[in-house]
Amino acid sequence: MPNIASSIRQVRTDKRRTLRNKNIRSRVKTDITKADKLITAGKFEEAKQAVTLAVRELDKAAVKGILHQNNASRRKSRLVARLNKATKPSA
């Protein structure tokens, strides 16, 4: 535990930020997992909605600085690619 007053205050704010960040990261992971499961199950209409929701949450996390913009973009790209590959009719 720090002895300096400013460091004590910083520890308190770090705890609050950590909780907020953990909550948002968890929500992002949950939305991506739900979308993946729907894609795997072949429920493409529901999967499109889930992917849209996951992309929205990724964008929010990136804007808030919880995820790096490139990290969010990479996750969105991979998720949409999985959806497109699954919905594409096989020739």
Summary of the structure (lengths in Angstrom):
residues: 91
radius of gyration: 17.8
end to end distance: 63.6
largest distance: 68.3
contacts: 232
relative contact order: 0.12
helix: 84%
strand: 0%
